[in-house]
Amino acid sequence: MNFFNDSSVLVTGGTGSFGKRFVATLLANSNVRKVIVFSRDELKQHEMAHQYKSEERIRFLIGDVRDEKRLSRAFHRVDYVVHAAAMKQVPAAEYNPIEAIRTNINGAENIINAALDAGVKKVVALSTDKASSPVNLYGATKLVSDKLFVAGNAYSGGTGTRFSVVRYGNVVGSRGSVVPFFKQIASSGVIPITDDRMTRFWITLDQGVEFVMNSFKHMKGGEIFVPKIPSMRVTDLAKVIAPNARIEIIGIRPGEKIHEEMISVHDSRRTRDMGEYYTLQPEFDWWPGEVAGGSSVGEDFCYSSDLNTQWLTEQELRDMVKAF
């Protein structure tokens, strides 16, 4: 946490599940000079501001990542940026593709330009496992966003601004996740699952926040950081939340995968095993080589939720759900 001492940190999407936990952790555990919550929902900002009414280090700015002028104003004298704002619901992105592009792709471009112009030191953008070998529009827009942030390092020139990406899987209890949905319908006696083979990567909010904070310290600029996290079977989660309910297989939805992936076999040649996480290193002339150390994963490596070596037991799932 000392990394952020006496610095100004801005969080886009700061009123979302991740943003709120990141801000709370930063304020509680560091001597950060200022934290700026940037989001477009005034009600959520009002509710969050009420929680911090005695905290002098926090500021709230209404704005949209689609608005480059507003970002330029918000980034003034900011040291570090966490880009967590996104349109992330798969069905909504499929039905409203242009809106997803404007937020996830055009918004990423605006973040990069504003950070470069303002001389921000470091930017970490949040990605998703759906950006690896994407089959839906949300994943496709986040893949483009990832590539924009990696390439943004080539534009920094003498400004010294550096961009990196953090990619991880499903977050326990985040807005729109399966945990609150299963809990909501548990009393009905029926839990709908699209495919009984389905597996997912699983991470808690606190783990995600910690990983992003550590990535700020480790980044050289251009890496995609991927944590080593466990997988779980969706049927196991359903049994934990509603042990007496009947599981109904309803068929896979458009844009949905049976198993998720965070590193494809096509990215293996540029992936380094760093011990507790992986880094996908950029393939550009400006990248100084294997500066971060680690070891090669091999050309046939694929980090997929069904091929994972770490699996959550039903008891571990039960403990996670209980904590949520």
Sequence and secondary structure as in RCSB ss.txt:
>XXXX:A:sequence
MNFFNDSSVLVTGGTGSFGKRFVATLLANSNVRKVIVFSRDELKQHEMAHQYKSEERIRFLIGDVRDEKRLSRAF
HRVDYVVHAAAMKQVPAAEYNPIEAIRTNINGAENIINAALDAGVKKVVALSTDKASSPVNLYGATKLVSDKLFV
AGNAYSGGTGTRFSVVRYGNVVGSRGSVVPFFKQIASSGVIPITDDRMTRFWITLDQGVEFVMNSFKHMKGGEIF
VPKIPSMRVTDLAKVIAPNARIEIIGIRPGEKIHEEMISVHDSRRTRDMGEYYTLQPEFDWWPGEVAGGSSVGED
FCYSSDLNTQWLTEQELRDMVKAF
>XXXX:A:secstr
 GGGTT EEEEETTTSHHHHHHHHHHHHHS  SEEEEEES HHHHHHHHHHTTT TTEEEEE  TT HHHHHHHT
TT  EEEE      HHHHHHSHHHHHIIIIIHHHHHHHHHHHHT SEEEEE  GGGSS  SHHHHHHHHHHHHHH
HGGGG GGG  EEEEE   EETT TT HHHHHHHHGGGTEEEES TT EEEEE HHHHHHHHHHHHHH  SS EE
EE   EEEHHHHHHHH TTSEEEE    TT  SS EEE GGGGGGEEE SSEEEE   STTS SSTT  EE  TT
  EETTS S B  HHHHHHHHHH 
